[in-house]
Amino acid sequence: MPGLHLPRRGFGKVWGGEALGPSNPYTFVRNCLGYGRTAEEQAQPVVVQRFQRGFLLSGAASEGRYIYAVGFSTYTNGGVAGGSYERFPEPAR
């Protein structure tokens, strides 16, 4: 589609759900984020903290520091039932 871009390199594998196999809990990344708005990928350092049913991502973007809270539910066989995320501005230090 015009104006939409597929991510390439390493993030493209996560975005496409290929990195960790068919029971990958991150397969919903593509659905949460959608397509890229620019053709160029930009590497950004982030801190990840994992939890039983999700994780937090903390990093910086041009508009300031941020935290993503990502949650997912799983089936008893380990498959992913669904997921959601929310973005928060990082509190001032």
trRosetta pair geometry for C-beta under 8 A, 3 or more apart (Angstrom, degrees):
i j d omega theta_ij theta_ji phi_ij phi_ji
1 4 4.4 31 76 30 102 123
1 35 7.5 165 56 23 115 172
3 37 7.5 -14 169 -146 81 61
4 34 7.9 -94 -139 158 114 95
4 35 3.8 37 -168 112 103 154
4 36 7.1 118 -171 61 55 55
4 37 7.8 -38 -115 -99 50 40
5 35 6.0 141 51 167 41 99
5 36 3.8 -52 75 75 99 108
5 37 7.2 -55 23 43 106 6
5 38 6.5 -48 21 101 150 21
5 39 5.0 -164 -118 -98 150 51
6 12 6.6 57 152 -128 89 112
6 15 7.9 161 -169 106 70 141
6 35 6.8 -54 -78 -140 44 96
6 36 7.0 -44 53 16 2 109
7 11 4.8 -76 162 104 139 102
7 12 4.2 -167 106 -82 82 72
7 15 4.7 108 45 6 131 159
7 36 5.6 127 -67 -41 74 124
7 41 6.1 81 -149 -89 85 118
8 11 7.7 49 72 59 33 85
8 12 4.9 -8 -136 -40 13 140
8 41 6.2 -130 51 -22 82 130
9 12 5.9 119 53 6 38 106
9 41 6.1 -122 33 43 122 161
10 13 6.0 -54 -164 25 40 110
10 14 7.1 28 149 -8 69 102
11 14 5.5 -55 -153 41 46 109
11 15 5.7 48 149 -23 75 108
11 41 6.3 168 36 -142 131 138
12 15 5.4 -52 -137 40 31 115
12 16 6.0 22 162 -10 65 111
13 16 6.1 -61 -142 45 25 103
13 18 4.6 -90 -159 70 76 106
13 19 4.5 100 132 -66 105 88
14 17 7.6 38 -180 -72 31 26
14 18 7.8 -90 -62 48 20 69
14 19 4.9 -3 -83 -10 62 140
14 26 5.8 -39 -167 127 90 141
14 29 5.8 5 143 49 88 168
15 29 5.4 -112 -116 108 46 118
15 30 5.1 94 177 -79 72 84
15 33 7.0 -79 -126 62 101 134
16 30 6.6 62 -92 -61 32 132
17 20 8.0 -74 -172 45 55 79
17 24 5.3 163 -163 71 77 138
17 26 6.8 -177 -112 96 66 72
17 27 3.6 43 -119 -122 125 80
17 29 7.2 174 -68 34 73 98
17 30 6.8 -69 -30 -6 96 118
18 24 7.9 -6 28 -24 4 162
19 24 6.6 109 66 -125 74 144
19 26 7.2 -9 53 67 117 130
20 23 7.6 -81 124 78 98 61
20 24 3.7 128 72 -108 101 100
20 25 7.6 -24 85 23 150 64
20 26 6.7 95 21 31 129 105
21 24 5.6 154 64 -46 51 92
23 77 7.8 -120 -117 124 131 84
23 78 4.9 26 -174 121 142 105
23 79 5.4 -98 -127 -93 88 55
23 80 7.2 145 -169 -17 57 81
24 27 4.9 115 85 -46 99 90
24 80 7.4 -36 92 -19 46 130
25 72 5.3 158 -172 76 101 156
25 74 6.8 -53 -105 -80 107 113
25 80 5.1 141 -125 -83 54 119
25 83 7.5 118 175 -75 78 135
26 29 5.0 15 170 -32 87 114
27 30 7.5 -34 173 18 51 100
27 80 5.9 179 39 41 108 147
28 31 4.9 -55 -163 44 69 114
28 32 5.7 68 139 -24 87 102
28 72 6.7 165 26 -105 137 120
28 80 6.6 -140 -23 143 108 146
28 82 7.1 84 -84 -163 152 40
28 83 4.0 168 61 44 157 125
29 32 5.9 -61 -146 39 30 108
29 33 5.9 -1 168 5 68 116
30 33 6.6 -70 -134 51 21 91
30 34 7.5 80 176 -88 55 13
31 34 7.8 22 -167 -66 20 52
31 83 7.9 127 70 64 118 101
32 70 7.7 18 -144 -125 175 105
32 83 6.8 -62 -54 107 125 109
32 84 7.4 147 -105 -143 115 31
32 85 5.1 63 -159 16 142 122
36 39 7.2 120 112 -94 131 21
36 41 7.5 -80 -116 -84 152 71
44 59 5.3 84 143 171 114 142
44 60 6.9 -153 -164 64 113 64
44 61 7.0 -10 -127 -86 156 68
45 59 6.4 174 95 -130 51 105
45 60 7.9 20 64 28 80 94
46 57 5.1 -8 178 -168 135 94
46 58 6.4 146 -164 70 77 41
46 59 3.8 -55 -103 -62 80 124
47 57 7.3 147 74 -158 50 45
47 58 4.5 -16 56 59 100 100
47 59 7.0 171 14 -66 67 70
48 55 5.7 1 -170 173 92 130
48 56 7.1 158 -153 80 44 54
48 57 5.7 -13 -100 -101 73 69
49 55 6.2 164 83 -161 46 76
49 56 4.6 2 53 50 99 101
49 58 7.8 31 -2 -4 102 108
50 54 7.9 -178 -155 107 54 35
50 55 4.7 -33 -107 -102 53 104
51 54 5.2 1 61 65 109 68
51 55 6.1 -179 17 -85 77 43
51 56 7.5 64 -17 -15 110 84
53 71 5.7 29 127 -156 93 85
53 72 6.2 -150 180 65 74 54
53 73 6.5 10 -157 -93 122 50
53 74 7.4 -143 -123 -1 87 95
54 69 6.9 42 145 175 140 70
54 70 5.0 -177 -164 99 100 59
54 71 3.7 -53 -73 -104 144 51
54 72 5.9 144 -86 12 78 68
54 83 7.8 140 -104 -142 97 98
55 70 5.4 -5 58 60 73 105
56 67 5.9 -15 -170 -170 105 101
56 68 6.9 157 -158 79 51 54
56 69 5.7 -19 -104 -102 80 62
56 70 7.4 175 -88 20 28 77
57 67 6.9 156 80 -157 51 49
57 68 4.3 4 51 48 103 104
57 70 6.9 41 -6 -9 103 116
58 65 7.3 14 -175 179 84 101
58 66 7.2 -173 -143 94 50 49
58 67 4.9 -12 -98 -103 81 79
58 68 7.9 -155 -67 22 39 65
58 90 6.3 84 -149 -96 101 125
59 65 7.1 -163 110 -147 28 70
59 66 6.4 -13 65 58 66 84
60 64 7.1 -93 -147 158 76 26
60 65 4.9 -41 -99 -97 76 67
60 66 7.3 143 -108 14 26 77
61 64 6.8 0 62 54 76 36
61 65 7.8 146 21 -103 66 21
61 66 6.0 10 8 -1 109 124
63 66 8.0 47 82 -50 94 116
64 89 6.3 5 109 -140 132 100
64 90 7.4 -154 144 32 95 92
65 89 7.1 85 83 -170 69 66
65 90 3.8 -48 118 31 111 131
66 87 5.8 -17 -171 -168 123 100
66 88 6.9 142 -163 77 69 45
66 89 6.3 -61 -107 -116 63 38
66 90 5.9 -121 -80 -27 8 90
67 87 7.4 149 80 -157 47 52
67 88 4.8 -19 64 65 97 97
67 89 7.7 28 19 114 84 11
67 90 5.3 113 -28 -86 95 77
68 85 5.5 -2 -176 -174 103 119
68 86 7.3 159 -154 79 58 37
68 87 5.4 -27 -99 -100 74 70
68 88 7.8 170 -87 20 27 72
69 85 6.5 161 83 -155 50 63
69 86 5.2 -6 55 56 99 88
69 88 6.9 38 -11 -3 103 114
70 83 6.8 10 -179 -179 86 117
70 84 7.7 -178 -149 94 52 39
70 85 4.4 -16 -102 -102 72 101
71 83 6.4 175 94 -150 48 71
71 84 5.7 -7 60 59 92 79
71 85 7.3 167 19 -86 64 50
72 80 5.6 -36 175 -146 131 106
72 81 7.5 146 173 51 80 70
72 82 6.7 -173 -148 97 72 38
72 83 3.6 -26 -97 -95 91 99
72 84 7.7 161 -82 16 54 53
73 80 7.6 111 79 -163 46 61
73 81 4.4 -43 97 59 94 118
73 82 5.7 11 43 53 98 79
73 83 7.5 -168 15 -77 61 55
74 78 6.1 -23 180 -151 128 27
74 79 6.5 150 -160 79 78 37
74 80 5.8 -51 -105 -105 73 45
74 81 6.0 173 -118 -3 13 92
75 78 6.9 -29 73 39 78 22
75 79 4.5 6 35 59 119 91
75 80 7.6 -61 2 -5 85 5
75 81 5.5 127 -47 -60 76 98
80 83 6.5 -21 -179 -36 122 107
